[in-house]
Amino acid sequence: MKTRKRIFWITSGVILLIFVGFFFVLISGMPDLTELENVNPAQVTRIFSQDDKVIHELFVYNRVWIPLDLIPDHVIKAALATEDRDFFHHWGINVKHIPRAVWVNLRSLGFRQGFSTITMQVARNLFNKKIGFQRNILRKLREILTAIQIERTYSKEEILEMYLNLSYFGRGAYGIQSAAKKYFNKEVSDLTPEEGALLIGLLKGPAIYSPIRHPDRAVARRNLVLHNMVVCNYLSQTEYDSLKQTPLLTATEEGVLGIAPYFTEYVRQQLNALQDSLNVNVYEDGLRVYTTLHTAYQAAMDSAIRKHMPALQERVMEHLKEWKEENEIPDSVFAEETEVQIAFIALDHRNGHILAMVGGRDFEKSKFNRAVQAK
């Protein structure tokens, strides 16, 4: 009898220790309350010219945060219809979907069927380093518990805003605004229903449903999203029949990014030197940096260099031709060693503001800025 009691208590103790150990492993990978209440995802810092054009961007993640009220209603409905139809009726997890997911996964002896809600996806996107990347039970439990805490901390509208701004849409675009610019070269507020449906369709697999690499898949996925909107009474059948026939039209993102690489690199270096004293992170804080450069002056300087540089290069090579032949210099070496470099700065004489800058012939070949670094 005593032996049985001893075995019982030992077994109970071992089970308790295993449970306590598992509990501590579980909570060790979860965000604390302070992290949940102070969500601050990395955003793009934009550098502007004095004529109010974006000339460069600094970022870890290409994300521009956009408020929910600036996102078209049809985009929000497409997300709800496709990703989480019961979003406004659950508390972070949808218990109706769990039994089916468990059954499918048991039959396949793997993780083939998920039951993630929008809130669970927000938890994963916000705290993926803590929650983990591997598809296992531990990660899923952390996801569930974090999602429940998010629901207790934020309103449904705030969670939706986070979801649409945090999600990855492929091609380096994080958030619906960056995706709208990347795929359609427009603001998210200008998206049409079929364009919004295509972007929401990317959430399942940005590489698989890429409109650039797999246009047929992208259209099929877009039309599925539109069909989901019909099922949820967000679209009429007539609207769906019309929209699904719309051809796939994407656009290359335009702008003046890269117009003054030597200048923007100079600005980046100045920002790096200042960020500690200003208590900012120039790569994550979504700053708007205004400069004195004017794109018209920069374009004129670049045009003049392109126009006159070939003649200058030819004069130098002609002048050194005899030296090349005397020393039997190979053509490839001669061309590289005699490449003419250039440096220009246009200043406003009234205040010393830099209006345009060129620090070399080719920024990709040499980032050394001869306009400000040469001694």
N, C-alpha and C positions, 0 to 999 in steps of 0.2 A: 504493500500500500504506500509506504514511504517512498519507495522507488518510483512509483507512478506519479506521485505528487512532485517529486524532484524533476522527473522528465517533463512534466507539464510546465513547471515554472521555468525550467531551462529553455524549453521550446518557446514559451510565451515571451521570455526575455529576448531570445534571438530574433523573433518576429518583430518585437517592439523596436529593437536596435536597427533592424533592416528598414522598418517604416520611418523611424526618426532620421536615419541616414539618407533615405530617399527624399524625405521632406526637405532636408537642408540642401541637398543637391538641386532639388527643384527650385527652391526660392533663391538660391545663389545666382541663378541665371535670369532673375526677373528684375525689372526696373523698380526703384523705390518710388514713394509717393511724390517726392520733390521732382524727380525726372518726369513723371506723368503730368504734373501740373505746370511744368515749364518746357513745353515742346518748342524746340528751336532748330528745325532742320536747316541744313546748309542750303544757301541760295546764291545765285549769280551776282557778282559785283560787276556793274557796268561802268565803262569809262566813256564819257560824252565829249564831243567837240564843242566849241563855243557856239556853233550853229545847230546845236542840239541833236546831233546824230551819234548813235552808238558806234564807237570806233574800235572797241575791244571789250572782251569779257574775261573775267577771272573767276574760276570756279573749281570746286571739287566735283559737285554734281550740277549739271545744267538745269537749274530749277528757278523759275520765277513764280513766286507765290501769288495767287489770284483769289480774291474773296469769292465766296459762294454766290453772292448776288450778282456777280459779273459773269458767271458761267451760265450759258443758255439752259433753259428748262429742259429742252430735248436731250441735252447731253446728260444731265442728271437722271432723267427718266431712262435713258439707254443703259446707264450704269446700274440702276436699281433693277430693271427688267432682266438684265443678263447676269449680274453678279450676286444680287441679294434681294429677292422680291419681298421677303418678310422683314426687311431692315427696320421698318418703323414699328414692328410688333415683337421683336425679341430683345433680349438684354445682353447681347454680345455673342451668344451662340444660338444656333437654331437646332433645338433638340429633335425636331422632326426629321432632320437629315442624317442624324448620327447612326440609327440602326442600319439604314441601307449602306452607308459608307463602311461600317464595321463588317457587314455581311460580304460586300464585294471584296474588301481587303483580306478577309479570312479565306475566301475562296481562292484568291490569287496569291495568297501567302506573301503579300507585299502591300505597298501604299499606292494603289491605283485610283482610289476614289476618295476625294477630300470632302469636307463639309465646312470649309472656311466661309465665314460671313465677311461683310465689308469691314466690320470692327476688328475681326481677327487679322485681316490683311493689313489694316492700319497698325496693329500691334507688331506684326512681323516687319513692316516697312520702317517703323520708328525705332525698334529695338532689336534688329536682326542680329547684331553682334552679341547681345546678351542672351536672347532667346535661342540662337543657334541656327545653323543652315541645314543640318541633316534632317531627313524625313524620318522621324522616329516618334515614339509615344511621349518621351520627355519633352521634346520641342513642342508637340501639340498641346500638352498640358500647360506649359508655360504660356503658349499663345492664348489658350482659353482663359486662364486666370488673368492675364494682362488685359484681354479684351473686356472682361467683366469690370475690371477696375477703370478702364477707359470710359465705359458706359456710365459708370458712377461719377466720373469726373467731368465729362463733356456732354453737351446736348447732341442730339442726332444731327442737326445741321452742322455743328462744328466738326463732328466725325466725318461727315460727307465731304466737307471742305478739305480736311486733312487727307482723306483718301484720294481725291482727285488731284491734289497737289503733290502727294508723296509717291504715287505709283510710277513705275517705269514703263515707258511707251516705245522703247527701242531707239537706235541711232543716237544714243547719248542724251535723250530727252527725258527729264524727270518732271512730272506734272503736266497737266492738260494744256497749260499756256505754252510751255516749251514745245510740246508735241504739235500744237496747232501751227506754230511758227516753222517747225522742222519739216512737217509733211505738206502743209498748205500755204505757208508764208502769209499767215493772217493771224489776227488776234483771236483768242478763244471766243470772244463775244460775237465774232462774225462767222462762226462755223455754221454750215447748213446741217440739216438733220442727217443726211447720208454721210457727211464728213465726220460729224460727231459719232455716228454709229461705227464708222471705220476705226476711229481712235479707241473707242471703248472695246472694240473687238480685239485690238492689239494686246489688251491686258492679259489675256489667257496665254499668249506666247508671242512676244514682239518679233522674234526671229522667224518663227513658223508662219506668221500671218503678215509679214512685211509686204507692204504694197510696192516696194521697190524691187525686191527679189522674187516675191511670189504673188504677183497681182491677182491671179485666179483664186488663190486661197483667200487673199484679203477681201475680195469681192464676196465670196461665199460666206465668209465670217461676218462681214458687214451686213449682208442680207439676213443672216441668222439673228443678229442683234435687232434689226428692224422688225423681224418676225416676232421676236420676244416682246417688243413694244406693242405689237398688235394684240398679243395674248393678254397683256396687262392693261389693255384699253388706253394706251398712250398714243396709238396711231390707229387710224381707220384702215380697213382693208384696201380702200381706194388709194389712200396715200401710200400704203406699202407697195401696191402694184406699180405705182408710178416711180417711187424712189428706188426700188430694186433694179429698175432698168437704167438708172443713171450710170454712165461710164465712169470708170476710175480716173480721176484727174488729180495728180499731185503737183506740187510746185516747189522749185528750189528756193531755199531761204535766201533772200536778197538783203543787201545793205552795204555799208562801207566798212565792215569788219576787215581789218588787215590793211587799211589804207595807209597807215603810218606806223609800221612795226617797230622802227627804231625809237620813235617817240613814245609809243605805248609801253615798250619795254623799259624805257627811262622812267616813265610814270610808275610802273610796277615796282621798280627798285626803290623809288622814293616812298611809296606806300609801305613796302616791307620795312623800311627804316623807321617809319612813323607808327606802325600799327600797335606796338607795345605801349608807347606813350599815350596813344589814343584809346587803348583798351578795346581794340577791334581785331577781327580776323578778316583780312581782305579777300580771302578765298571762300568764306562761308557766310558772311553777314549780310549779303545782298545790298552792298553800298551803292550809291550813285555818285560817281566821281566826275566832277566837271572840270574841264581843262581849257586852256587858251587856244589850242590848235583850231584852225579853221580848215574844213575839208576842201574848200575851193582853192585856197592857197597851196595846200598839200598836193592837190591834183595837178595844179599848174606846175609845181616844182617837179613832180614825178614825170610829167609830160615833157618838160624841157630836158630832163636827164635822158629819157628814152630817145629823144630826137637827136641830141648832140653827142651822146656817149659813143656810138659806133665810129664817128669821125675822129674823136679823140683817141680811141683805142687804136685805130688804124695808123694815126700819126706816130704814136709811141712805138708800135711794132715796126714801122718803116724805119724809124730812127735807130732802132736796135737790131735791124736785120743783119748788118755787117758783123756786129758782135756775135750774133747767133751762129752765123756761118763759120766764123773764126774759131769758135769754141765748140762747134759741132753739137749744139744743143738740140735734143729731140723736139719735134713740133709740139707734142703734148706738154712737155715741161716748159717750153718757151711760152706757150699760151697761158699756162697757169701762173708762171712767175711774173709775167709782164701785164697781168690784168690790171687795168686802171681802176683805182678806187675813188670814192668821192665823198664829200661831206658838205652839207648845207644846213644853215639855220636861217629862217626868216623871223625877224624880231619886230615887234611894234616899238618904234623909237620913243613913243611917249611913256611907256611903262616897262619895257623890257620883256613883255609877254612873248612866248614862243608861238608863232603862227603856223610854222611848218618846220619839219626836220627830216633830213636824210643822213644816215650815219654810215652808209656803205652802198656798194653796188647791189648786193643780194643778201637780204637778211637771213635766208635759209642757209646760205653757205657760210656766212660769218656774222655773228651777232655783236661783234665788237663795234661800238658806236664811235666812229672817228670824229663825230661832231662834238662830243662831250668827254670822251675818254682818252683821245690821243693827246700826247704831251709834246 
